Amino acid sequence: AKIDERGVNSSHLQQRGELTYLNYEDKPYTGFWYANSDGRHVQGYFQDGKRDGVELFFHPNSKLWVERHYEAGIVHGLYTEWYSDGQLKERIKYSNGVEIDQ
């Protein structure tokens, strides 16, 4: 995985209830988004205002920090986290937002 700044910066998005919208828009946002803070980068995708697909977080050294998967706004699938040196920290499997035994 690598840093990708497709889509809109998160500063142009706003949460309204359970959904995310582009600022000043009435239709829930669909598309890629990204954010940068304290040298860290995060990127993902919204479908009809809900997180959907893979969301990636990067350490300041550009190594992958967290990979988590969403389906229609709910964490679903494998959540993986790494230390800044690239060593695996943890893996957790989710089914419809609930952690399940590996």
N, CA, C and O atoms as CSV, one atom per row, in Angstrom:
chain,resi,resn,atom,element,x,y,z
A,1,ALA,N,N,0.841,-1.186,0.000
A,1,ALA,CA,C,0.000,0.000,0.000
A,1,ALA,C,C,0.880,1.241,0.000
A,1,ALA,O,O,1.981,1.233,0.551
A,2,LYS,N,N,0.392,2.291,-0.615
A,2,LYS,CA,C,1.137,3.538,-0.633
A,2,LYS,C,C,0.190,4.722,-0.455
A,2,LYS,O,O,-1.018,4.620,-0.667
A,3,ILE,N,N,0.778,5.839,-0.059
A,3,ILE,CA,C,-0.006,7.050,0.179
A,3,ILE,C,C,-0.633,7.516,-1.125
A,3,ILE,O,O,0.024,7.576,-2.164
A,4,ASP,N,N,-1.910,7.843,-1.050
A,4,ASP,CA,C,-2.683,8.251,-2.215
A,4,ASP,C,C,-3.548,9.440,-1.798
A,4,ASP,O,O,-4.282,9.356,-0.813
A,5,GLU,N,N,-3.468,10.529,-2.530
A,5,GLU,CA,C,-4.273,11.701,-2.203
A,5,GLU,C,C,-5.349,11.955,-3.257
A,5,GLU,O,O,-5.602,13.093,-3.653
A,6,ARG,N,N,-5.975,10.864,-3.701
A,6,ARG,CA,C,-7.134,11.013,-4.593
A,6,ARG,C,C,-8.303,11.511,-3.770
A,6,ARG,O,O,-8.348,11.309,-2.556
A,7,GLY,N,N,-9.224,12.143,-4.410
A,7,GLY,CA,C,-10.441,12.550,-3.721
A,7,GLY,C,C,-10.288,13.880,-3.018
A,7,GLY,O,O,-9.518,14.737,-3.453
A,8,VAL,N,N,-11.023,14.055,-1.928
A,8,VAL,CA,C,-11.057,15.331,-1.231
A,8,VAL,C,C,-10.372,15.228,0.125
A,8,VAL,O,O,-10.368,14.175,0.762
A,9,ASN,N,N,-9.803,16.332,0.546
A,9,ASN,CA,C,-9.235,16.418,1.879
A,9,ASN,C,C,-10.388,16.391,2.878
A,9,ASN,O,O,-11.450,16.959,2.625
A,10,SER,N,N,-10.175,15.736,3.996
A,10,SER,CA,C,-11.250,15.591,4.986
A,10,SER,C,C,-11.756,16.926,5.513
A,10,SER,O,O,-12.858,16.990,6.058
A,11,SER,N,N,-10.980,17.988,5.363
A,11,SER,CA,C,-11.443,19.308,5.801
A,11,SER,C,C,-12.638,19.791,4.986
A,11,SER,O,O,-13.322,20.733,5.386
A,12,HIS,N,N,-12.895,19.152,3.844
A,12,HIS,CA,C,-14.038,19.511,2.998
A,12,HIS,C,C,-15.240,18.598,3.230
A,12,HIS,O,O,-16.224,18.652,2.493
A,13,LEU,N,N,-15.147,17.756,4.263
A,13,LEU,CA,C,-16.227,16.822,4.589
A,13,LEU,C,C,-16.786,17.143,5.965
A,13,LEU,O,O,-16.083,17.665,6.831
A,14,GLN,N,N,-18.048,16.826,6.152
A,14,GLN,CA,C,-18.657,17.007,7.466
A,14,GLN,C,C,-19.602,15.858,7.776
A,14,GLN,O,O,-20.307,15.340,6.910
A,15,GLN,N,N,-19.586,15.486,9.042
A,15,GLN,CA,C,-20.456,14.418,9.536
A,15,GLN,C,C,-21.788,15.041,9.931
A,15,GLN,O,O,-21.825,16.028,10.666
A,16,ARG,N,N,-22.871,14.468,9.445
A,16,ARG,CA,C,-24.225,14.869,9.847
A,16,ARG,C,C,-24.956,13.598,10.235
A,16,ARG,O,O,-25.358,12.811,9.377
A,17,GLY,N,N,-25.124,13.406,11.522
A,17,GLY,CA,C,-25.729,12.162,11.994
A,17,GLY,C,C,-24.811,11.002,11.664
A,17,GLY,O,O,-23.630,11.019,12.011
A,18,GLU,N,N,-25.348,9.997,10.994
A,18,GLU,CA,C,-24.575,8.796,10.647
A,18,GLU,C,C,-23.854,8.908,9.305
A,18,GLU,O,O,-23.108,8.004,8.931
A,19,LEU,N,N,-24.067,10.007,8.577
A,19,LEU,CA,C,-23.543,10.113,7.212
A,19,LEU,C,C,-22.545,11.252,7.068
A,19,LEU,O,O,-22.539,12.191,7.864
A,20,THR,N,N,-21.701,11.160,6.044
A,20,THR,CA,C,-20.707,12.176,5.729
A,20,THR,C,C,-21.080,12.858,4.420
A,20,THR,O,O,-21.505,12.211,3.463
A,21,TYR,N,N,-20.913,14.174,4.397
A,21,TYR,CA,C,-21.266,15.001,3.246
A,21,TYR,C,C,-20.100,15.905,2.892
A,21,TYR,O,O,-19.286,16.250,3.749
A,22,LEU,N,N,-20.022,16.293,1.608
A,22,LEU,CA,C,-19.156,17.399,1.243
A,22,LEU,C,C,-19.767,18.643,1.870
A,22,LEU,O,O,-20.989,18.768,1.952
A,23,ASN,N,N,-18.913,19.564,2.314
A,23,ASN,CA,C,-19.429,20.813,2.876
A,23,ASN,C,C,-20.413,21.455,1.897
A,23,ASN,O,O,-20.154,21.513,0.695
A,24,TYR,N,N,-21.510,21.922,2.404
A,24,TYR,CA,C,-22.536,22.657,1.645
A,24,TYR,C,C,-23.275,21.810,0.612
A,24,TYR,O,O,-23.932,22.359,-0.272
A,25,GLU,N,N,-23.181,20.503,0.705
A,25,GLU,CA,C,-23.913,19.620,-0.210
A,25,GLU,C,C,-25.022,18.904,0.550
A,25,GLU,O,O,-24.920,18.688,1.758
A,26,ASP,N,N,-26.083,18.539,-0.167
A,26,ASP,CA,C,-27.216,17.858,0.457
A,26,ASP,C,C,-27.192,16.346,0.258
A,26,ASP,O,O,-27.890,15.611,0.956
A,27,LYS,N,N,-26.392,15.889,-0.688
A,27,LYS,CA,C,-26.321,14.457,-0.988
A,27,LYS,C,C,-25.130,13.851,-0.241
A,27,LYS,O,O,-24.041,14.424,-0.263
A,28,PRO,N,N,-25.317,12.689,0.428
A,28,PRO,CA,C,-24.184,12.030,1.092
A,28,PRO,C,C,-23.037,11.802,0.112
A,28,PRO,O,O,-23.259,11.503,-1.061
A,29,TYR,N,N,-21.809,11.945,0.607
A,29,TYR,CA,C,-20.610,11.882,-0.234
A,29,TYR,C,C,-20.283,10.458,-0.667
A,29,TYR,O,O,-20.353,9.519,0.125
A,30,THR,N,N,-19.924,10.318,-1.940
A,30,THR,CA,C,-19.378,9.084,-2.488
A,30,THR,C,C,-18.062,9.442,-3.161
A,30,THR,O,O,-18.022,10.287,-4.055
A,31,GLY,N,N,-16.989,8.794,-2.726
A,31,GLY,CA,C,-15.689,9.033,-3.342
A,31,GLY,C,C,-14.558,8.862,-2.354
A,31,GLY,O,O,-14.768,8.572,-1.176
A,32,PHE,N,N,-13.344,9.051,-2.868
A,32,PHE,CA,C,-12.144,8.918,-2.049
A,32,PHE,C,C,-11.950,10.159,-1.194
A,32,PHE,O,O,-12.411,11.248,-1.535
A,33,TRP,N,N,-11.263,9.974,-0.087
A,33,TRP,CA,C,-10.909,11.080,0.809
A,33,TRP,C,C,-9.554,10.789,1.435
A,33,TRP,O,O,-9.081,9.652,1.424
A,34,TYR,N,N,-8.937,11.831,1.980
A,34,TYR,CA,C,-7.663,11.669,2.679
A,34,TYR,C,C,-7.521,12.775,3.718
A,34,TYR,O,O,-8.226,13.784,3.679
A,35,ALA,N,N,-6.595,12.563,4.644
A,35,ALA,CA,C,-6.281,13.566,5.659
A,35,ALA,C,C,-4.819,13.418,6.052
A,35,ALA,O,O,-4.252,12.326,6.002
A,36,ASN,N,N,-4.223,14.535,6.442
A,36,ASN,CA,C,-2.852,14.547,6.942
A,36,ASN,C,C,-2.850,15.295,8.263
A,36,ASN,O,O,-3.392,16.396,8.361
A,37,SER,N,N,-2.238,14.696,9.281
A,37,SER,CA,C,-2.168,15.336,10.593
A,37,SER,C,C,-0.939,14.819,11.331
A,37,SER,O,O,-0.701,13.613,11.392
A,38,ASP,N,N,-0.174,15.729,11.883
A,38,ASP,CA,C,1.014,15.366,12.659
A,38,ASP,C,C,1.936,14.411,11.898
A,38,ASP,O,O,2.530,13.510,12.491
A,39,GLY,N,N,2.052,14.611,10.588
A,39,GLY,CA,C,2.922,13.765,9.784
A,39,GLY,C,C,2.317,12.434,9.398
A,39,GLY,O,O,2.920,11.666,8.649
A,40,ARG,N,N,1.134,12.157,9.904
A,40,ARG,CA,C,0.452,10.901,9.573
A,40,ARG,C,C,-0.564,11.148,8.474
A,40,ARG,O,O,-1.089,12.251,8.326
A,41,HIS,N,N,-0.824,10.125,7.724
A,41,HIS,CA,C,-1.740,10.213,6.589
A,41,HIS,C,C,-2.792,9.117,6.729
A,41,HIS,O,O,-2.481,8.001,7.144
A,42,VAL,N,N,-4.022,9.435,6.384
A,42,VAL,CA,C,-5.098,8.442,6.350
A,42,VAL,C,C,-5.860,8.636,5.044
A,42,VAL,O,O,-6.008,9.758,4.560
A,43,GLN,N,N,-6.336,7.542,4.487
A,43,GLN,CA,C,-7.092,7.611,3.237
A,43,GLN,C,C,-8.154,6.525,3.240
A,43,GLN,O,O,-7.988,5.466,3.846
A,44,GLY,N,N,-9.245,6.813,2.551
A,44,GLY,CA,C,-10.325,5.843,2.486
A,44,GLY,C,C,-11.344,6.209,1.430
A,44,GLY,O,O,-11.075,6.995,0.522
A,45,TYR,N,N,-12.515,5.622,1.567
A,45,TYR,CA,C,-13.579,5.792,0.577
A,45,TYR,C,C,-14.917,5.838,1.294
A,45,TYR,O,O,-15.141,5.116,2.266
A,46,PHE,N,N,-15.800,6.694,0.805
A,46,PHE,CA,C,-17.177,6.748,1.282
A,46,PHE,C,C,-18.117,6.336,0.159
A,46,PHE,O,O,-17.920,6.721,-0.993
A,47,GLN,N,N,-19.126,5.562,0.489
A,47,GLN,CA,C,-20.197,5.203,-0.440
A,47,GLN,C,C,-21.501,5.664,0.194
A,47,GLN,O,O,-21.882,5.186,1.262
A,48,ASP,N,N,-22.175,6.582,-0.460
A,48,ASP,CA,C,-23.439,7.118,0.055
A,48,ASP,C,C,-23.295,7.609,1.498
A,48,ASP,O,O,-24.179,7.401,2.330
A,49,GLY,N,N,-22.159,8.269,1.779
A,49,GLY,CA,C,-21.941,8.880,3.080
A,49,GLY,C,C,-21.414,7.960,4.160
A,49,GLY,O,O,-21.229,8.398,5.296
A,50,LYS,N,N,-21.166,6.692,3.841
A,50,LYS,CA,C,-20.669,5.730,4.827
A,50,LYS,C,C,-19.312,5.195,4.390
A,50,LYS,O,O,-19.070,4.976,3.203
A,51,ARG,N,N,-18.428,4.989,5.368
A,51,ARG,CA,C,-17.129,4.393,5.037
A,51,ARG,C,C,-17.368,3.045,4.370
A,51,ARG,O,O,-18.237,2.274,4.778
A,52,ASP,N,N,-16.573,2.777,3.329
A,52,ASP,CA,C,-16.748,1.539,2.594
A,52,ASP,C,C,-15.413,1.139,1.977
A,52,ASP,O,O,-14.714,1.976,1.405
A,53,GLY,N,N,-15.065,-0.116,2.090
A,53,GLY,CA,C,-13.805,-0.582,1.540
A,53,GLY,C,C,-12.663,-0.433,2.526
A,53,GLY,O,O,-12.871,-0.444,3.740
A,54,VAL,N,N,-11.459,-0.295,2.002
A,54,VAL,CA,C,-10.252,-0.272,2.823
A,54,VAL,C,C,-9.933,1.157,3.269
A,54,VAL,O,O,-9.991,2.101,2.481
A,55,GLU,N,N,-9.599,1.286,4.539
A,55,GLU,CA,C,-9.110,2.552,5.084
A,55,GLU,C,C,-7.681,2.305,5.553
A,55,GLU,O,O,-7.419,1.352,6.286
A,56,LEU,N,N,-6.760,3.166,5.130
A,56,LEU,CA,C,-5.339,2.990,5.430
A,56,LEU,C,C,-4.805,4.182,6.213
A,56,LEU,O,O,-5.108,5.332,5.897
A,57,PHE,N,N,-4.008,3.894,7.235
A,57,PHE,CA,C,-3.311,4.908,8.018
A,57,PHE,C,C,-1.815,4.661,7.855
A,57,PHE,O,O,-1.366,3.515,7.837
A,58,PHE,N,N,-1.042,5.749,7.735
A,58,PHE,CA,C,0.399,5.636,7.566
A,58,PHE,C,C,1.130,6.368,8.685
A,58,PHE,O,O,0.713,7.441,9.120
A,59,HIS,N,N,2.235,5.767,9.144
A,59,HIS,CA,C,3.127,6.417,10.099
A,59,HIS,C,C,3.801,7.613,9.418
A,59,HIS,O,O,3.799,7.694,8.189
A,60,PRO,N,N,4.382,8.552,10.196
A,60,PRO,CA,C,5.113,9.679,9.586
A,60,PRO,C,C,6.241,9.255,8.651
A,60,PRO,O,O,6.619,10.020,7.763
A,61,ASN,N,N,6.792,8.043,8.831
A,61,ASN,CA,C,7.847,7.550,7.938
A,61,ASN,C,C,7.274,6.897,6.674
A,61,ASN,O,O,8.012,6.276,5.909
A,62,SER,N,N,5.972,7.035,6.456
A,62,SER,CA,C,5.242,6.526,5.283
A,62,SER,C,C,5.017,5.020,5.291
A,62,SER,O,O,4.496,4.474,4.319
A,63,LYS,N,N,5.399,4.339,6.370
A,63,LYS,CA,C,5.096,2.902,6.473
A,63,LYS,C,C,3.659,2.729,6.940
A,63,LYS,O,O,3.128,3.541,7.696
A,64,LEU,N,N,3.052,1.657,6.473
A,64,LEU,CA,C,1.664,1.379,6.826
A,64,LEU,C,C,1.525,1.190,8.337
A,64,LEU,O,O,2.311,0.476,8.961
A,65,TRP,N,N,0.521,1.837,8.907
A,65,TRP,CA,C,0.269,1.784,10.345
A,65,TRP,C,C,-0.960,0.917,10.622
A,65,TRP,O,O,-0.896,-0.015,11.424
A,66,VAL,N,N,-2.098,1.228,9.949
A,66,VAL,CA,C,-3.346,0.487,10.164
A,66,VAL,C,C,-4.036,0.257,8.828
A,66,VAL,O,O,-4.082,1.139,7.971
A,67,GLU,N,N,-4.570,-0.944,8.671
A,67,GLU,CA,C,-5.449,-1.260,7.539
A,67,GLU,C,C,-6.719,-1.843,8.131
A,67,GLU,O,O,-6.681,-2.842,8.849
A,68,ARG,N,N,-7.850,-1.206,7.822
A,68,ARG,CA,C,-9.125,-1.757,8.288
A,68,ARG,C,C,-10.146,-1.660,7.174
A,68,ARG,O,O,-10.058,-0.805,6.292
A,69,HIS,N,N,-11.118,-2.559,7.236
A,69,HIS,CA,C,-12.105,-2.695,6.176
A,69,HIS,C,C,-13.503,-2.348,6.694
A,69,HIS,O,O,-13.866,-2.663,7.828
A,70,TYR,N,N,-14.267,-1.693,5.832
A,70,TYR,CA,C,-15.643,-1.314,6.151
A,70,TYR,C,C,-16.591,-1.838,5.086
A,70,TYR,O,O,-16.229,-1.985,3.918
A,71,GLU,N,N,-17.813,-2.117,5.518
A,71,GLU,CA,C,-18.920,-2.384,4.592
A,71,GLU,C,C,-20.090,-1.556,5.071
A,71,GLU,O,O,-20.611,-1.771,6.165
A,72,ALA,N,N,-20.504,-0.603,4.242
A,72,ALA,CA,C,-21.647,0.266,4.545
A,72,ALA,C,C,-21.530,0.907,5.931
A,72,ALA,O,O,-22.502,0.964,6.685
A,73,GLY,N,N,-20.311,1.393,6.257
A,73,GLY,CA,C,-20.101,2.120,7.500
A,73,GLY,C,C,-19.776,1.279,8.714
A,73,GLY,O,O,-19.584,1.817,9.804
A,74,ILE,N,N,-19.709,-0.035,8.545
A,74,ILE,CA,C,-19.456,-0.942,9.665
A,74,ILE,C,C,-18.117,-1.655,9.446
A,74,ILE,O,O,-17.842,-2.156,8.355
A,75,VAL,N,N,-17.283,-1.694,10.504
A,75,VAL,CA,C,-16.017,-2.419,10.407
A,75,VAL,C,C,-16.329,-3.885,10.139
A,75,VAL,O,O,-17.086,-4.516,10.877
A,76,HIS,N,N,-15.736,-4.417,9.077
A,76,HIS,CA,C,-16.018,-5.796,8.684
A,76,HIS,C,C,-14.785,-6.356,7.983
A,76,HIS,O,O,-14.314,-5.788,6.998
A,77,GLY,N,N,-14.271,-7.453,8.485
A,77,GLY,CA,C,-13.085,-8.064,7.901
A,77,GLY,C,C,-11.890,-7.879,8.810
A,77,GLY,O,O,-12.035,-7.704,10.020
A,78,LEU,N,N,-10.728,-7.919,8.228
A,78,LEU,CA,C,-9.488,-7.904,8.996
A,78,LEU,C,C,-9.041,-6.486,9.316
A,78,LEU,O,O,-9.025,-5.611,8.450
A,79,TYR,N,N,-8.679,-6.276,10.576
A,79,TYR,CA,C,-8.037,-5.050,11.042
A,79,TYR,C,C,-6.593,-5.436,11.352
A,79,TYR,O,O,-6.347,-6.361,12.126
A,80,THR,N,N,-5.641,-4.729,10.749
A,80,THR,CA,C,-4.234,-5.033,10.967
A,80,THR,C,C,-3.508,-3.756,11.355
A,80,THR,O,O,-3.732,-2.698,10.768
A,81,GLU,N,N,-2.629,-3.868,12.359
A,81,GLU,CA,C,-1.849,-2.717,12.815
A,81,GLU,C,C,-0.369,-3.105,12.876
A,81,GLU,O,O,-0.017,-4.208,13.293
A,82,TRP,N,N,0.499,-2.158,12.445
A,82,TRP,CA,C,1.936,-2.362,12.442
A,82,TRP,C,C,2.640,-1.269,13.246
A,82,TRP,O,O,2.146,-0.147,13.353
A,83,TYR,N,N,3.789,-1.610,13.805
A,83,TYR,CA,C,4.667,-0.618,14.424
A,83,TYR,C,C,5.327,0.198,13.320
A,83,TYR,O,O,5.293,-0.193,12.154
A,84,SER,N,N,5.926,1.328,13.679
A,84,SER,CA,C,6.546,2.202,12.679
A,84,SER,C,C,7.742,1.552,11.981
A,84,SER,O,O,8.161,2.018,10.921
A,85,ASP,N,N,8.303,0.471,12.566
A,85,ASP,CA,C,9.408,-0.235,11.900
A,85,ASP,C,C,8.910,-1.311,10.932
A,85,ASP,O,O,9.707,-2.017,10.314
A,86,GLY,N,N,7.587,-1.428,10.808
A,86,GLY,CA,C,7.003,-2.392,9.878
A,86,GLY,C,C,6.652,-3.735,10.488
A,86,GLY,O,O,6.065,-4.581,9.814
A,87,GLN,N,N,7.002,-3.949,11.759
A,87,GLN,CA,C,6.668,-5.206,12.432
A,87,GLN,C,C,5.186,-5.252,12.783
A,87,GLN,O,O,4.607,-4.245,13.191
A,88,LEU,N,N,4.592,-6.392,12.626
A,88,LEU,CA,C,3.177,-6.578,12.936
A,88,LEU,C,C,2.920,-6.354,14.426
A,88,LEU,O,O,3.640,-6.885,15.271
A,89,LYS,N,N,1.901,-5.574,14.741
A,89,LYS,CA,C,1.502,-5.335,16.127
A,89,LYS,C,C,0.320,-6.212,16.502
A,89,LYS,O,O,0.352,-6.908,17.517
A,90,GLU,N,N,-0.738,-6.179,15.669
A,90,GLU,CA,C,-1.904,-7.021,15.957
A,90,GLU,C,C,-2.783,-7.192,14.729
A,90,GLU,O,O,-2.755,-6.392,13.794
A,91,ARG,N,N,-3.566,-8.270,14.768
A,91,ARG,CA,C,-4.585,-8.540,13.750
A,91,ARG,C,C,-5.861,-8.918,14.480
A,91,ARG,O,O,-5.853,-9.749,15.388
A,92,ILE,N,N,-6.949,-8.300,14.074
A,92,ILE,CA,C,-8.250,-8.584,14.674
A,92,ILE,C,C,-9.246,-8.774,13.536
A,92,ILE,O,O,-9.243,-8.016,12.566
A,93,LYS,N,N,-10.080,-9.772,13.657
A,93,LYS,CA,C,-11.097,-10.009,12.629
A,93,LYS,C,C,-12.450,-9.541,13.153
A,93,LYS,O,O,-12.822,-9.813,14.294
A,94,TYR,N,N,-13.184,-8.823,12.283
A,94,TYR,CA,C,-14.504,-8.312,12.618
A,94,TYR,C,C,-15.550,-8.875,11.671
A,94,TYR,O,O,-15.282,-9.121,10.495
A,95,SER,N,N,-16.740,-9.072,12.207
A,95,SER,CA,C,-17.892,-9.437,11.397
A,95,SER,C,C,-19.020,-8.491,11.778
A,95,SER,O,O,-19.538,-8.540,12.894
A,96,ASN,N,N,-19.394,-7.633,10.841
A,96,ASN,CA,C,-20.460,-6.665,11.076
A,96,ASN,C,C,-20.248,-5.841,12.341
A,96,ASN,O,O,-21.176,-5.632,13.122
A,97,GLY,N,N,-19.008,-5.374,12.534
A,97,GLY,CA,C,-18.681,-4.494,13.649
A,97,GLY,C,C,-18.342,-5.178,14.942
A,97,GLY,O,O,-18.009,-4.507,15.919
A,98,VAL,N,N,-18.416,-6.502,14.987
A,98,VAL,CA,C,-18.143,-7.253,16.203
A,98,VAL,C,C,-16.854,-8.045,16.037
A,98,VAL,O,O,-16.674,-8.747,15.042
A,99,GLU,N,N,-15.942,-7.929,17.028
A,99,GLU,CA,C,-14.702,-8.693,17.005
A,99,GLU,C,C,-15.044,-10.179,17.149
A,99,GLU,O,O,-15.847,-10.568,17.998
A,100,ILE,N,N,-14.414,-11.001,16.297
A,100,ILE,CA,C,-14.666,-12.440,16.374
A,100,ILE,C,C,-13.359,-13.164,16.629
A,100,ILE,O,O,-12.285,-12.635,16.342
A,101,ASP,N,N,-13.445,-14.367,17.164
A,101,ASP,CA,C,-12.266,-15.184,17.439
A,101,ASP,C,C,-11.561,-15.526,16.147
A,101,ASP,O,O,-12.201,-15.772,15.124
A,102,GLN,N,N,-10.253,-15.540,16.195
A,102,GLN,CA,C,-9.446,-15.835,15.009
A,102,GLN,C,C,-9.411,-17.314,14.735
A,102,GLN,O,O,-8.778,-17.748,13.773
